[in-house]
Amino acid sequence: MLQEWPWLEFGCLLPALGALLLFRVRRAEHARRMASWIGSATLAATLIAWRNWELQPQHVPAWSISAWLGVPRALELDALSTPLVPLAALLFLLTALATPMTKVRRFSFARMLASEALLLATLACREPWGVVALLAASTVPPWFELRARHRPTRVYALHMGLFVVLLAGGWAAVNAAGPHGDVPWWTWLPVLLAVAVRSGIVPLHCWAADLFDRATFGTALLTLIPMPGAYAAIRLLLPAAPEWVLHAMAAVSLATALYAAGMALVQTEARRFFCYVCLSHSALVLAGLEAVTPLSLTGALCVWLSAQLGLAGFGLALRMLEARHGRLLFTSFHGLYDNTPTLAACFLLAGLASVGFPGTFGFLGSELLIDSTVHGFPYIGLAAVLVAALNGIAVLMAYFRLFGGTRHSMGVALGMRFRERFAVLALLAAIMGGGLYPQGGIVDRHRASRSLLQVRHEIQASRALFVKRALRKGEN
Amino acid sequence: MNLDALARPLALTIVSAPACLVLLLGGACLVERPLSERAASRAAGLANGVGLMATLALTVLLLGQGRGRLAVDVGQWVALAEYQFHVKLLADRLSLAMAALSFLLCGVVGAFAARYLHREPGYQRFFVLYAVFMLGMAVTSLAGTIETLFAGWELVGLSSALLVAFFHERPAPVYNGLRVWVVYRLADAALLTAAVVLHHVRGHGDFEVLLGSAAWPSGRTLLAAPHCLTVGLLLVGTAAGKSALVPFSGWLPRAMEGPTPSSAVFYGALSVHLGAFLLLRFAPLLERAPLVCWLVVALGLITAGFAALAARVQADIKSALAFGSLTQVGLIVAEIGLGLRWLALAHLIGHACLRTLQFVRAPNLIHDYHTLENAVGEHPDHLGRSSPAPGPVRLWWYRFALERGYLDSLLTDYVARPVLSVLRFCDRMEHAWTNFLAGSRSLPSDRLLPPPLHMDQPS
């Protein structure tokens, strides 16, 4: 019975409808509560869709919303997107749940749900043009937020405009050569640059720090943590791009991972610090995609998942602190440990999980990435080691700055509320559970990497055959 | 019942006893239902006792069967067609000795801390970190693969750094904790790089494959000499960071900011010896690289000489004991470099026990001195002899020792500061570029900033 319903489409449609509904809701607390319920329903729908896919991957539901609307079916799960879609839904739900009272007036839940709908649709879309269109559309809600907050939008608009133009133009150029065409080398360049802009690859990363500085923390988190740039790389570049494109991407990504990890050490403000930690992780995931072997790809996909979970917990903890304390500067100690010991522990654990500390899911992901790249691409493994070391230092530095160094005396209680504790502990349970029993997660990512590489090999083989035939025709 | 069938549950008990303690104490704190002081210390004592008993039983079992080593394959943590992550524990003379020592000293210090930290606000935090440390020591001691060893190594490092910053309401312990963490992370990076290189050349991190299947201290590696040199140098770097050998010695006196029980068990007894343990574990590999062996001897002797000098001018007992520890660690490392493995192990165990006793007695030192003065009838300082060196030389050495060999300043001025300066310059450029693009004078975060406080600020 459950298998005949289009749960994935429900999952994408619910937040979209919720966004339309919430645009009319004026009471902030009411909007937060509704967003939480809609987020919960979305998460449930995506989990059911995942379960259905696991039971029968080839099964098509008896009826679908797209068929009812008379448009072609565009959304479907595959091995790559199965955990990513529910994970994204979970991330949005926990962000809504953990939004403190002091922030509900400034944080737009309607825009959050609109972003969620677009992100879920992107992650569930396999059609390249669909991915391009959805990625382009997902750049809009943060821009509206900057406008609504009367903040300069130019940095964001310039970079995202560039991203959309490069992505759409580049993909049109790649497609113009036909499915088997011998694409000139430069046609891949715009797509590569578009991925670099969206992933915050140096020197095209300034928009990310600017967004963290000017937008609400929640919006910035939800824009960066799901790493849609890596998804674009997997859907658009990985299947058909020549080796040199992937090598170039890996080289700039490694440089970015190291640079961002270093920059996180010298940040004097918590949001920017978090932004650089995010950029470092997303760059490391991109670098891991280069060595197109099943194991390295599995490692990169595992790091992607673990970094998302770890960074989500880390970011939410930071957001909760900011809600209680205002903008957090690293130029002085805050000494908040005694006021919020559980939040301090969650902050530290999530931060360490994001850098692959033993006992967390990230540990195995990093191990896999390093082990698998050590033969063909040892520099990726060595860079990953350095990045983990630097990010680990940055995490503990932030922890000490925020929770130590002095005793914070405040008349009001700063402890976590139930919703907040639930959000952070749920993420920690996922991180630790994945660390103690990683087999399921890693087998799943291995299956995804195999299916991605199979597609790549098929395309490469058909292209080689096409070129051979063309040469033979030329000789005749 | 055969040996293997008994050994597996015993080896698992050694690791799982502290793991259960971590889950119990850590989980209770996370859900904000901490155990009472008595319950926490009893749970720690129980985990310690179970771990120690299991270690002793495994030792007796091995000795009874006349076997020098036993590899316990716990199972595959992850198994794919092309990749397996084996969790393997190794019970031999070195690992069991280290595990027994860890449980014994942790037990003593746990009992001491239960009274010493009574009604201290961070009591629960201390015992959570203590449990993490014990777990790290158990995993590191019994590790049968370099990946397992690395996991334990990291846990030891994290708990140590957090315990240095135990009194986190003051800035100095926090600076010092961060300093210790930075050195540890760099040392960890060297260890992980060594693991990467070993995987690259042998495709395995299994000690049986890398170091041969003969019982410790025998063993012969099949790695080629150049590989042994590379891995050996990385391991020496790791050991130098963890055991505070020159030039990383500066973190050891800083680590004394922590409470006395943690100073005793971590920096006096166990953590500071982990570098020596690592070198002992990889001794067959070092043997194939004579250059590394000589480097180890030189590093050990230089550290011992430097620490002996610095210990003489310390004004507080914990710093003096820290440098005293370092002197002995330097000698142990030199013994390893000379191939005297049994001597080094015996030295390590004896020194760890003695130093724990000295550290836990340290808070009573003034009382002890009063007793001594009453017995002798004069101030004990008058009994010492002055140095025979001429005045200017003596003054120079005195300054050198007082400044702890200028090692911290050298690392800060010539390593950390240049790197941070470059990064800060890049940060300023980024701010300028973003402001230029935005057409605004400054980012919101710029407007909030007072003059920066750097992570390399002296304590």
Chai-1 contact restraints between the chains, C-beta under 6 A:
chainA,res_idxA,chainB,res_idxB,connection_type,confidence,min_distance_angstrom,max_distance_angstrom,comment,restraint_id
A,P152,B,A438,contact,1.0,0.0,6.0,A-B,restraint_1
A,P152,B,S440,contact,1.0,0.0,6.0,A-B,restraint_2
A,R154,B,A438,contact,1.0,0.0,6.0,A-B,restraint_3
A,R154,B,G439,contact,1.0,0.0,6.0,A-B,restraint_4
A,V155,B,T434,contact,1.0,0.0,6.0,A-B,restraint_5
A,V155,B,L437,contact,1.0,0.0,6.0,A-B,restraint_6
A,V155,B,A438,contact,1.0,0.0,6.0,A-B,restraint_7
A,C206,B,T434,contact,1.0,0.0,6.0,A-B,restraint_8
A,D210,B,T434,contact,1.0,0.0,6.0,A-B,restraint_9
A,D213,B,L443,contact,1.0,0.0,6.0,A-B,restraint_10
A,D213,B,P444,contact,1.0,0.0,6.0,A-B,restraint_11
A,D213,B,S445,contact,1.0,0.0,6.0,A-B,restraint_12
A,G262,B,L423,contact,1.0,0.0,6.0,A-B,restraint_13
A,M263,B,L423,contact,1.0,0.0,6.0,A-B,restraint_14
A,V266,B,L420,contact,1.0,0.0,6.0,A-B,restraint_15
A,V266,B,L423,contact,1.0,0.0,6.0,A-B,restraint_16
A,V266,B,R424,contact,1.0,0.0,6.0,A-B,restraint_17
A,V266,B,D427,contact,1.0,0.0,6.0,A-B,restraint_18
A,T268,B,L449,contact,1.0,0.0,6.0,A-B,restraint_19
A,T268,B,P452,contact,1.0,0.0,6.0,A-B,restraint_20
A,E269,B,S445,contact,1.0,0.0,6.0,A-B,restraint_21
A,R272,B,S445,contact,1.0,0.0,6.0,A-B,restraint_22
A,L295,B,E82,contact,1.0,0.0,6.0,A-B,restraint_23
A,L295,B,Y83,contact,1.0,0.0,6.0,A-B,restraint_24
A,R327,B,L448,contact,1.0,0.0,6.0,A-B,restraint_25
A,L329,B,L448,contact,1.0,0.0,6.0,A-B,restraint_26
A,T331,B,P450,contact,1.0,0.0,6.0,A-B,restraint_27
A,T331,B,P452,contact,1.0,0.0,6.0,A-B,restraint_28
A,T331,B,L453,contact,1.0,0.0,6.0,A-B,restraint_29
A,Y337,B,H168,contact,1.0,0.0,6.0,A-B,restraint_30
A,T342,B,E32,contact,1.0,0.0,6.0,A-B,restraint_31
A,P358,B,A151,contact,1.0,0.0,6.0,A-B,restraint_32
A,P358,B,E154,contact,1.0,0.0,6.0,A-B,restraint_33
A,L364,B,V78,contact,1.0,0.0,6.0,A-B,restraint_34
A,I370,B,V196,contact,1.0,0.0,6.0,A-B,restraint_35
A,D371,B,H199,contact,1.0,0.0,6.0,A-B,restraint_36
A,V374,B,V196,contact,1.0,0.0,6.0,A-B,restraint_37
A,V374,B,H199,contact,1.0,0.0,6.0,A-B,restraint_38
A,V374,B,H200,contact,1.0,0.0,6.0,A-B,restraint_39
A,G381,B,V196,contact,1.0,0.0,6.0,A-B,restraint_40
A,V385,B,A189,contact,1.0,0.0,6.0,A-B,restraint_41
A,V385,B,L192,contact,1.0,0.0,6.0,A-B,restraint_42
A,V385,B,T193,contact,1.0,0.0,6.0,A-B,restraint_43
A,A389,B,R185,contact,1.0,0.0,6.0,A-B,restraint_44
A,A389,B,A189,contact,1.0,0.0,6.0,A-B,restraint_45
A,G392,B,R185,contact,1.0,0.0,6.0,A-B,restraint_46
A,I393,B,V182,contact,1.0,0.0,6.0,A-B,restraint_47
A,I393,B,R185,contact,1.0,0.0,6.0,A-B,restraint_48
A,L396,B,W181,contact,1.0,0.0,6.0,A-B,restraint_49
A,M397,B,L178,contact,1.0,0.0,6.0,A-B,restraint_50
A,M397,B,M455,contact,1.0,0.0,6.0,A-B,restraint_51
A,F400,B,V174,contact,1.0,0.0,6.0,A-B,restraint_52
A,F400,B,L178,contact,1.0,0.0,6.0,A-B,restraint_53
A,G404,B,A165,contact,1.0,0.0,6.0,A-B,restraint_54
A,G404,B,H168,contact,1.0,0.0,6.0,A-B,restraint_55
A,G404,B,V174,contact,1.0,0.0,6.0,A-B,restraint_56
A,G405,B,P171,contact,1.0,0.0,6.0,A-B,restraint_57
A,G405,B,V174,contact,1.0,0.0,6.0,A-B,restraint_58
A,R407,B,E169,contact,1.0,0.0,6.0,A-B,restraint_59
A,P438,B,V78,contact,1.0,0.0,6.0,A-B,restraint_60
A,Q439,B,V78,contact,1.0,0.0,6.0,A-B,restraint_61
A,I442,B,V78,contact,1.0,0.0,6.0,A-B,restraint_62
A,H446,B,L80,contact,1.0,0.0,6.0,A-B,restraint_63
